[in-house]
Amino acid sequence: MTCKNGAENCGVFGNVNSSYVKFVHSYLNITCESGAVNVGGIVGWGAADNRDCPFSYMDDCSYSGTLTLNGCSSYFGGLCGFTDWMQFQNCANYGNIIINGDGGSHVGGIVAVTDQSTFPGMKHCLNVGTISGTASYVGALVGEIIQYNLAEASWNFWMDGSAPCADSNKETATFMNTFKVSADELANGYVCERLNKNLAENHWYQVAGDAYPRLYNSESEMGSQDQRGEVLITSASQLSSNASDSVEGQNIENLIDKNPESFWHTDWHGQCQDANHYLQVALNSVFTGQITMEMTRRKSGDDHPTGITVYGSTDGENFTEITQLTLPFEGQGTVVSALFNVSGVKYLRFTVTNCGGNNYGFRTFWHAAEFQLYGNNENAIEDIKTVSPVVKGIYNLNGQRVNKAVKGLYIIDGKKVMVK
């Protein structure tokens, strides 16, 4: 799309008024000539003047295209150009904004300008796209916040370095309860867990190896099979350990109860003599394929696993090392391991070899609030067997069908038969 000189309100939707924009994922590339105003990857101008619907809303939307500004142009946002009555929730900018020339102003990763004391807010939004070039009033999430309602802003994140040209006095971290995060924090699942915090259902997901969280494409996907793969631990009976603590390790089922407040702890009362405490998982079936481990850490400052050696076995007695996992120490939060390959295993043993904390290093024992494995099992695809069809009838050796076999060699119902 090209927005020519003087163009106003450009995007997938030029202007929305007292409207609800949901599950729109735009890949539109937009080039703006000098003089264009109010341009967004999804909405140009978000307004509301209907008493029955006093706000416009944008939920579960993302922009992944490229927005190019040439010359003196104003009010450009990854998702929306200008708004005075629009709320943004669970929205992400993955696209890039390129500013060419001088004279441009008001550029934001999510929205360029918000201008109402009753601005209904920004919640659970993310910018990882890059804003490059020079302009006035530039922000990683919002270019300029003229008026705002701080109570309606929460859990917004932007990647460090995503807007190197941002005006320091317009940076949104102070105004909008937003947090600058590193590429490592985006990749390890910490931000994804925070974006989903306090939501009735998860709107964000992240597969091991993804550089950052992603939004589901539709409401039906939110309740569909987990995007990370097949859930491999479905019962606490699959879990065992050589070192469950006598007090805080008696409820191993806490690891799969989806409650971050409960936890399981290995022995810290000196009863286990093994140097390394492990958690063992008996898979429901023999597994060949890729697996990722996801762990939610307990609210505690120390003894969080950062080094894990993974072993595999076919019989639960003889184990062979598969891989070594390294996890960052981020305190409370969810961490996701790198993918690792297994072949023909029925049992997996996760032996902790190092821990991180605020006060201590590795002290043998460790704890976790949640523990889960996700995988793509190659054995789940049944072998496709080719069956040759049986051709009924009588045929001579030239492939010609005949009514009756006389003396000689024939093909009868798919088999060679000598008729004497």
Secondary structure, DSSP 8 states (H G I E B T S, - for coil): -EE-TT-EEESSEEEEES-EEES-EE---EEE-TT-EEEESSEEEEE--BTTB--EEEEEEEE-SEEEEESS-EEEESSEEEESSEEEEEEEE-SEEEEESS--EEEESSEEEEE-TT---EES-EE-S-EES--EEEESSEEEEEE--GGGEESEEEETTS-TT--GGG-TTTTTTEEEE-HHHHHTTHHHHHHTTT-SS--EE--TT-SS-EE-SSHHHHTSS-TT-EE----GGGEEES-B-TTTSS-GGGGGSS-TT--EEB--SS----SS-EEEEEEEEEEEEEEEEEEEE-S-SS-EEEEEEEEEESSSSS-EEEEEEE----SSEEEE---EEEEEEEEEEEEEEEEE-SS----S--EESEEEEEEEEGGGS-----------SEE-TTS-B-SS--SEEEEETTEEEEE-
